Amino acid sequence: MSRNNWTEQELKYLRSVYPSKGAKHIAKKLNRSVHSIVSKTSKLGIKFKNFNPWQKWEDNYLKRHYTNRKVKSIARTLKRSLHAVTNRAQKLGLTTPKERIWSDEEKDFLIKHYPDRSFSLEEIAARLKRSYKSIYSYAKILKINRPRYDHIWTKEEHNYLLSHYKTKRFKDIAADLGLSSDSVILYANRNGMFRKAHIRRWTEKDIEYVRQNYAAMTAEDIGNVLGRTVQSIRQCAGRLGLQNKNNWLKPANVEARVRKFKIWYADQKKKSEAD
């Protein structure tokens, strides 16, 4: 017997339990899909007591976005299940648009221009009258790639980078060559030109400046004076146990102060017990 056929016992159970328990509960008990349960109850006119009727604004939202948004996204916005959204869309006669078949001319155009970064994706999409997603998906099917960077490195540029990457910053090399920092860093990494970061030691003078000014100045201002990054200033202040007055009530700072107090209190208790 096909699983599509319902026995009298199953139908009896469906009529008695569905109004209070819903589709998911019965699907587990009868070893059937939720879709099967909902379809059968719809035909029999059995309704779930906790059924949430669709509002007019929800129908309008569904009509407006069913063709341009994913069902999962719509379901999340409306706080309904995927099944509920697809069922309602069917009742409203909504369908997703079918993908237009690619012609040979469109295919040849994509093969020729997709790898060429002198053509932007906006131009390709406008010329073919297709979405970015459609272009990207079909390019994957055709196994054609679009290079991430336009620039092709010359031998002179390569030699300049090789000669200076240990002594100059990548952004300075990029400025010298008229390239972007990202392009230089990526090329250097691909060619094994790695450079250890220069560690600048903290002097007593720098530490004292942070200690005296951290409560009154921002980390950025202190960094500008000392020639250091904001992160470096904050890390130094953290090691010194300093708190900026503007951040005094932040949860992380409150926790830090409580932790320091507990440590201090434990030390005081040990000293009193020792005495």
C-alpha positions as CSV (number, residue, x, y, z in Angstrom):
1,M,0.0,0.0,0.0
2,S,1.4,3.4,-0.9
3,R,2.2,5.9,1.9
4,N,-0.1,8.4,0.1
5,N,-3.1,6.3,1.1
6,W,-4.6,7.2,4.5
7,T,-6.0,4.5,6.7
8,E,-9.2,5.1,8.7
9,Q,-7.2,4.9,11.9
10,E,-4.9,7.6,10.7
11,L,-7.7,9.9,9.6
12,K,-9.4,9.4,13.0
13,Y,-6.2,10.3,14.8
14,L,-5.8,13.3,12.5
15,R,-9.3,14.6,13.3
16,S,-8.9,14.2,17.0
17,V,-5.3,15.4,17.6
18,Y,-4.6,18.0,14.8
19,P,-6.7,20.9,16.3
20,S,-4.7,20.8,19.5
21,K,-1.3,19.4,18.6
22,G,-0.6,20.7,15.1
23,A,1.1,19.2,12.0
24,K,4.7,18.6,13.4
25,H,3.4,16.5,16.3
26,I,1.3,14.3,14.0
27,A,4.0,14.0,11.4
28,K,6.3,12.4,13.9
29,K,3.6,10.1,15.2
30,L,2.4,8.9,11.8
31,N,5.9,9.0,10.1
32,R,4.6,11.4,7.5
33,S,5.9,14.8,6.2
34,V,4.5,18.0,7.6
35,H,3.5,18.9,4.0
36,S,1.4,15.7,3.8
37,I,-0.4,16.5,7.1
38,V,-1.2,20.1,6.2
39,S,-2.4,19.1,2.7
40,K,-4.7,16.4,4.2
41,T,-6.1,18.6,6.9
42,S,-6.8,21.4,4.3
43,K,-8.8,19.0,2.2
44,L,-10.7,17.8,5.2
45,G,-11.3,21.3,6.5
46,I,-9.7,20.6,9.8
47,K,-8.1,23.7,11.4
48,F,-5.4,24.1,14.0
49,K,-6.8,26.0,17.1
50,N,-3.6,28.1,17.4
51,F,-3.7,28.9,13.7
52,N,-2.4,32.5,13.0
53,P,-4.5,34.0,10.2
54,W,-2.7,35.9,7.5
55,Q,-3.1,39.7,7.8
56,K,-3.7,42.0,4.8
57,W,-0.3,43.6,5.3
58,E,1.4,40.2,5.2
59,D,-0.3,39.3,1.9
60,N,0.8,42.7,0.5
61,Y,4.4,42.1,1.6
62,L,4.3,38.7,0.1
63,K,3.0,39.9,-3.2
64,R,5.6,42.7,-3.3
65,H,8.7,40.6,-2.5
66,Y,8.0,37.0,-3.5
67,T,9.7,37.5,-6.9
68,N,12.7,39.4,-5.7
69,R,13.5,37.9,-2.3
70,K,14.3,34.4,-1.0
71,V,11.4,32.5,0.7
72,K,13.7,32.0,3.7
73,S,14.2,35.8,4.1
74,I,10.4,36.4,3.7
75,A,9.6,33.8,6.3
76,R,12.1,35.3,8.8
77,T,10.6,38.8,8.3
78,L,7.0,37.6,8.7
79,K,8.0,35.2,11.5
80,R,6.3,32.3,9.7
81,S,7.6,28.9,8.6
82,L,8.8,28.3,5.0
83,H,5.9,25.9,4.5
84,A,3.4,28.6,5.5
85,V,4.9,31.1,3.2
86,T,5.0,28.8,0.1
87,N,1.4,27.6,0.9
88,R,0.2,31.2,1.1
89,A,2.0,32.2,-2.1
90,Q,0.3,29.3,-3.9
91,K,-3.1,30.4,-2.6
92,L,-2.4,34.0,-3.8
93,G,-1.3,32.6,-7.2
94,L,2.3,33.9,-6.8
95,T,5.1,32.2,-8.7
96,T,8.8,32.9,-8.9
97,P,10.1,34.1,-12.3
98,K,11.8,31.4,-14.4
99,E,15.4,32.0,-15.4
100,R,15.6,33.2,-19.0
101,I,17.6,30.7,-21.1
102,W,21.1,32.0,-22.2
103,S,21.5,32.5,-25.9
104,D,24.7,31.7,-27.8
105,E,25.3,35.5,-28.3
106,E,25.0,36.1,-24.5
107,K,27.2,33.2,-23.7
108,D,30.0,34.4,-26.1
109,F,29.7,37.9,-24.7
110,L,30.1,36.6,-21.1
111,I,33.1,34.4,-22.1
112,K,34.8,37.4,-23.8
113,H,34.1,40.1,-21.2
114,Y,33.7,38.5,-17.8
115,P,37.5,37.9,-17.3
116,D,38.2,41.5,-18.6
117,R,38.2,43.8,-15.6
118,S,38.1,46.8,-17.9
119,F,34.4,45.9,-18.2
120,S,32.6,46.4,-14.9
121,L,29.9,43.9,-13.7
122,E,27.4,46.8,-14.0
123,E,28.2,47.2,-17.7
124,I,27.9,43.4,-18.3
125,A,24.6,43.2,-16.4
126,A,23.2,46.2,-18.2
127,R,24.3,44.9,-21.6
128,L,22.8,41.4,-21.0
129,K,19.8,42.7,-19.0
130,R,20.5,40.2,-16.2
131,S,21.1,40.3,-12.5
132,Y,24.6,40.0,-10.9
133,K,23.6,36.7,-9.4
134,S,22.6,35.3,-12.8
135,I,25.9,36.4,-14.3
136,Y,28.0,35.1,-11.5
137,S,26.1,31.7,-11.5
138,Y,26.4,31.2,-15.2
139,A,30.1,32.2,-15.2
140,K,30.7,29.4,-12.7
141,I,28.9,26.9,-15.0
142,L,31.1,28.0,-17.9
143,K,34.2,27.8,-15.5
144,I,35.4,31.3,-16.3
145,N,37.0,33.4,-13.6
146,R,37.3,37.1,-13.1
147,P,40.7,38.2,-11.7
148,R,40.7,40.0,-8.4
149,Y,43.2,42.7,-9.5
150,D,43.8,44.5,-12.7
151,H,47.5,45.1,-12.4
152,I,50.0,42.8,-14.1
153,W,53.4,43.2,-12.4
154,T,56.4,44.1,-14.5
155,K,59.9,42.7,-13.9
156,E,61.1,46.1,-12.7
157,E,58.3,46.4,-10.1
158,H,59.0,42.9,-8.9
159,N,62.7,43.7,-8.4
160,Y,61.9,46.9,-6.6
161,L,59.6,45.1,-4.2
162,L,62.2,42.4,-3.7
163,S,64.9,45.0,-2.9
164,H,62.9,47.1,-0.5
165,Y,60.3,44.9,1.3
166,K,62.5,44.2,4.3
167,T,63.4,47.9,4.9
168,K,60.3,49.8,3.8
169,R,56.6,49.5,4.7
170,F,54.3,48.0,2.1
171,K,52.2,51.1,1.9
172,D,55.4,53.2,1.2
173,I,56.3,50.8,-1.6
174,A,52.8,51.0,-3.0
175,A,53.1,54.8,-3.1
176,D,56.5,54.5,-4.8
177,L,55.0,52.2,-7.5
178,G,51.7,54.0,-7.8
179,L,49.7,50.9,-6.6
180,S,47.3,50.1,-3.9
181,S,48.6,48.7,-0.6
182,D,46.3,45.6,-0.9
183,S,47.8,44.9,-4.3
184,V,51.4,45.1,-3.0
185,I,50.7,43.0,0.1
186,L,48.9,40.3,-1.9
187,Y,51.7,40.1,-4.4
188,A,54.4,40.0,-1.7
189,N,52.6,37.2,0.2
190,R,52.1,35.1,-3.0
191,N,55.8,35.4,-3.7
192,G,57.0,34.6,-0.2
193,M,58.1,38.1,0.7
194,F,57.1,38.1,4.3
195,R,58.4,40.6,6.8
196,K,58.4,40.4,10.5
197,A,56.6,43.4,12.1
198,H,59.0,45.9,13.7
199,I,58.5,45.8,17.5
200,R,58.9,49.1,19.1
201,R,59.8,48.8,22.7
202,W,58.0,51.0,25.3
203,T,60.3,53.5,27.1
204,E,59.8,54.7,30.6
205,K,59.1,58.2,29.2
206,D,56.3,56.9,27.0
207,I,54.8,54.8,29.8
208,E,54.8,57.8,32.1
209,Y,53.1,60.0,29.5
210,V,50.3,57.4,29.1
211,R,49.9,57.1,32.9
212,Q,49.6,60.9,33.4
213,N,47.3,61.6,30.4
214,Y,45.1,58.6,29.8
215,A,42.2,59.8,32.0
216,A,42.1,63.3,30.3
217,M,43.1,62.5,26.7
218,T,41.7,60.1,24.1
219,A,43.8,57.1,23.1
220,E,44.0,58.5,19.6
221,D,45.4,61.9,20.8
222,I,48.0,60.1,22.9
223,G,48.9,57.9,20.0
224,N,49.4,60.9,17.8
225,V,51.8,62.4,20.4
226,L,53.8,59.2,20.8
227,G,53.5,58.0,17.2
228,R,51.7,54.8,18.2
229,T,48.4,53.1,17.2
230,V,45.2,53.5,19.3
231,Q,45.3,49.7,20.0
232,S,48.9,50.0,21.3
233,I,47.9,52.9,23.7
234,R,44.9,51.0,25.0
235,Q,47.0,47.9,25.6
236,C,49.5,49.9,27.5
237,A,46.8,51.5,29.6
238,G,45.3,48.1,30.3
239,R,48.7,46.8,31.6
240,L,48.9,49.9,33.8
241,G,45.4,49.4,35.2
242,L,44.2,52.7,33.8
243,Q,40.6,53.5,32.9
244,N,39.5,56.3,30.7
245,K,36.8,58.4,32.4
246,N,34.6,58.2,29.3
247,N,34.6,54.4,29.4
248,W,34.4,54.1,33.2
249,L,30.9,52.5,33.3
250,K,31.4,50.1,30.4
251,P,30.7,46.5,31.6
252,A,34.2,45.3,30.7
253,N,35.8,48.1,32.7
254,V,33.4,47.5,35.7
255,E,34.4,43.8,35.6
256,A,38.1,44.7,35.5
257,R,37.8,47.0,38.5
258,V,35.8,44.3,40.5
259,R,38.5,41.7,39.6
260,K,41.3,44.0,40.8
261,F,39.4,44.7,44.0
262,K,39.0,41.0,44.7
263,I,42.7,40.4,44.1
264,W,43.5,43.3,46.4
265,Y,41.1,42.2,49.1
266,A,42.5,38.6,49.0
267,D,46.0,40.0,49.4
268,Q,44.9,42.1,52.4
269,K,43.2,39.1,54.0
270,K,46.3,37.0,53.6
271,K,48.4,39.7,55.2
272,S,46.0,40.1,58.1
273,E,46.0,36.4,58.7
274,A,49.7,36.2,58.6
275,D,49.9,39.0,61.3
